[in-house]
Structure formats: structure tokens, C-alpha cells
């Protein structure tokens, strides 16, 4: 699945262990490559030269990236991975493996929206929603964003915003809260969209929660040119906050990485001398300057 969006999972230093665990759970899964830290990695992330910086991998044919970024960000329930298991056998296998040394957030049971559903947190802190339902897509694992506290009424606004930015995008399904004196009419409870062919779920909760979106899970936008990098950066940064190395937080608090797909290909298993030059330049950037990085990458 060559989608515009790839989820990035931030670990302290367990990226390889976690990746191997997740690959063991899903068919059609594999590691595509590793990027390693150079001397620049120690300066910026306190990671030793040669240690794993990131891993590109696939689960059920879907691309993910696992990052060893240090003990800066922790997973929260604000973003989980929703798995459409489709069979009871698949549901039970995933459920039993994911709760090992993990935590049950919602017991497996029949709910109004599903014949069988559970919400669990694995031993690395990443949360998963398991549903026995089918999805009419080859994408069986769907990131799910939970809008809480002061943001719970903003779900529709947020996804109208995203659909307006990504080409060939559309709303797939949504439903609102039933009439209530305490909740503004039309507030969405659940929403599903396709952003350039990549499916995202979103929910809202009117209850108070002690978590919010953070950088532990970011959405990487794989761009084919500097023009595309400039476009997504400008659009998503409207009302948001720029960060380092192509990262930004949009006005709703969602973290994005606007990156070059070619840079990811070059960085995986690259020559360490060339990679050090790339990382030295990259770590000093805010928005990605692919033209500069390309000159470094092509310099023999």
C-alpha cells in the first residue's frame, strides 16, 4: 500500500523490539529497512553512533515507521490503532497477545456499535481498538484520533480542514451525538475519512480526560517534490506551530511530519559518511529543504 500518509511511532529505545513484536502479530508484515544514528545523533538525541534511529516496516501490507527518539514523549489514548479483525479467531489472537504485560481499557464485549469490541494498551504503551467488523478496504489498521476536553466539539472542523488540504479526499461515514442540552447540536461522535486514499477514524468524548495529542504518534506525509513539501507545510501550519526536522503541530494539536519520500529511501541502510552529512543538515532544519538534502545525497 503506497499511501501519502505513514504513521510514525515514537519509542525511547524499544523500536526494534516493538517492531518485531508487532510483525509477529500480523500476516503480510516485514521490515523494509533501518536508519542508524551517526555522530550527529548523539548531539541531538543522545544516541550512540550506529544505534537504530528508525525502522520502516509493514503490518498487513501497511507502512509504519518506528523511531528511537529518547524518553521525551509517551503514547496516549488520544491516538490509537483501530484494527478491523473481521473474524472472531483473529480478534482473540490479537487480544490475548496485546494484553500480555499490557492493560485493558475497555473489556472485550458486545457494544452498541459492534458485536465484539475491545480497547487495550500493549506493553509499550501503544493503544489498540479491536473490532470484529469488516472494512471495505485493504487497509485493515486505521489510526483513530480521539478529541477530548476543550477539543471534543472540533472533530468536524478538523476533518473538514484535512479533507480540504489532501487531494482526492472525502468523508466516508459520520454520526453525531443524540440531542442533548449539554452538547452543541451537530457535534460529531464518530467520523471516518479518506485522505488521498488513506483512511483515518476519529471520535470525540464529552468526558474529562487527562491526555491529549502529542508527538508520540505523528502522521508522516510522503512528498514527491519540494513544491509538495511547501504546499502541505503551509496548509497544515496555518494556526499551528513549526517544530524541527519537518515536524509541525497543526491548530488541533495533531503532529505531522512533512518529508520527502526520496529522503526516507536514501536514509534507510545508507552509507554512514553520507548519512552523517544528511543528518547534520536535517537536524538544523525546520521545514525540509529537499533541494539541499538532495545535493548532499547525490554528492559522491
FENZI-V16360 format. One record per residue. N is the residue number from 1. SS is DSSP state (~ for helix, > for strand, _ for the rest). PHI is phi in whole degrees, -180 to 180 (none if undefined). Layout:
n	ss	phi
N	SS	PHI
N	SS	PHI
This chain:
n	ss	phi
1	_	none
2	_	-99
3	_	-99
4	_	-69
5	>	-111
6	>	-132
7	>	-69
8	>	-116
9	>	-107
10	>	-94
11	>	-114
12	_	-71
13	_	-151
14	_	-104
15	~	-58
16	~	-67
17	~	-61
18	~	-66
19	~	-60
20	~	-63
21	~	-65
22	~	-65
23	~	-62
24	~	-68
25	~	-92
26	_	-121
27	_	-70
28	_	54
29	_	-128
30	>	-168
31	>	-96
32	>	-95
33	>	171
34	>	-122
35	>	-112
36	>	-113
37	_	-73
38	_	-100
39	~	-60
40	~	-63
41	~	-64
42	~	-69
43	~	-63
44	~	-99
45	~	-128
46	_	57
47	_	-108
48	_	-67
49	_	-58
50	_	91
51	_	-74
52	>	-71
53	>	-88
54	>	-153
55	>	-132
56	>	-95
57	>	-144
58	>	-127
59	>	-123
60	_	51
61	_	82
62	>	-99
63	>	-82
64	>	-138
65	>	-127
66	>	-110
67	>	-118
68	>	-93
69	_	-111
70	_	95
71	_	-81
72	_	-102
73	_	-122
74	_	-119
75	_	-60
76	_	-131
77	_	-70
78	_	-62
79	>	-131
80	>	-127
81	>	-108
82	>	-93
83	>	-110
84	>	-87
85	_	-75
86	_	76
87	_	-133
88	~	-65
89	~	-60
90	~	-65
91	~	-56
92	~	-64
93	~	-63
94	~	-65
95	~	-58
96	~	-65
97	~	-72
98	~	-72
99	_	-86
100	_	-63
101	_	60
102	_	-110
103	>	-151
104	>	-94
105	>	-92
106	>	-137
107	>	-60
108	>	-67
109	>	-173
110	>	-86
111	>	-126
112	_	-56
113	_	-96
114	>	-157
115	>	-67
116	>	-156
117	>	-152
118	>	-154
119	>	-126
120	>	-132
121	>	-122
122	_	-82
123	_	-68
124	_	-97
125	_	95
126	_	-78
127	>	-101
128	>	-131
129	>	-108
130	>	-111
131	>	-136
132	_	-81
133	_	-69
134	_	-94
135	_	-128
136	_	-83
137	_	-163
138	_	-75
139	_	-84
140	_	-94
141	>	-114
142	>	-124
143	>	-57
144	>	-125
145	>	-103
146	>	-112
147	>	-91
148	_	-129
149	~	53
150	~	-69
151	~	-96
152	_	-67
153	_	-91
154	_	-99
155	~	-59
156	~	-63
157	~	-59
158	~	-63
159	~	-82
160	~	-65
161	~	-63
162	~	-66
163	~	-62
164	~	-71
165	~	-92
166	_	-84
167	_	-66
168	_	53
169	_	-119
170	>	-162
171	>	-76
172	>	-103
173	>	-165
174	>	-157
175	>	-148
176	>	-101
177	_	-64
178	_	-65
179	_	-53
180	_	-153
181	_	-71
182	_	-95
183	_	-120
184	_	-56
185	_	-58
186	_	89
187	_	-64
188	>	-78
189	>	-93
190	>	-145
191	>	-149
192	>	-132
193	>	-131
194	>	-116
195	>	-105
196	_	50
197	_	92
198	>	-101
199	>	-88
200	>	-128
201	>	-100
202	>	-150
203	>	-135
204	>	-132
205	_	-137
206	_	-84
207	_	-82
208	_	-78
209	_	-132
210	_	-103
211	_	-141
212	_	-155
213	_	-63
214	_	-152
215	_	-79
216	_	-61
217	>	-126
218	>	-119
219	>	-110
220	>	-86
221	>	-101
222	>	-87
223	>	-100
224	_	-95
225	_	-159
226	~	-64
227	~	-62
228	~	-70
229	~	-58
230	~	-60
231	~	-63
232	~	-67
233	~	-61
234	~	-65
235	~	-67
236	~	-76
237	~	-78
238	_	-58
239	_	82
240	_	-106
241	>	-142
242	>	-76
243	_	-127
244	_	-98
245	_	61
246	_	84
247	>	-88
248	>	-151
249	>	-111
250	_	-80
251	_	-68
252	_	-101
253	_	94
254	_	-77
255	>	-93
256	>	-127
257	>	-119
258	>	-101
259	>	-130
260	>	-93
261	~	-63
262	~	-70
263	~	-63
264	~	-63
265	~	-63
266	~	-68
267	~	-73
268	_	-72
269	_	57
270	_	-79
271	_	-57
272	~	-64
273	~	-65
274	~	-67
275	~	-63
276	~	-63
277	~	-65
278	~	-64
279	~	-65
280	~	-60
281	~	-73
282	~	-63
283	_	-65
284	_	-93
285	_	-89
286	_	-99
287	_	-76
288	_	-67
289	_	-103
290	~	-67
291	~	-62
292	~	-68
293	~	-66
294	~	-66
295	~	-63
296	~	-67
297	~	-66
298	~	-87
299	_	-75
300	_	-75
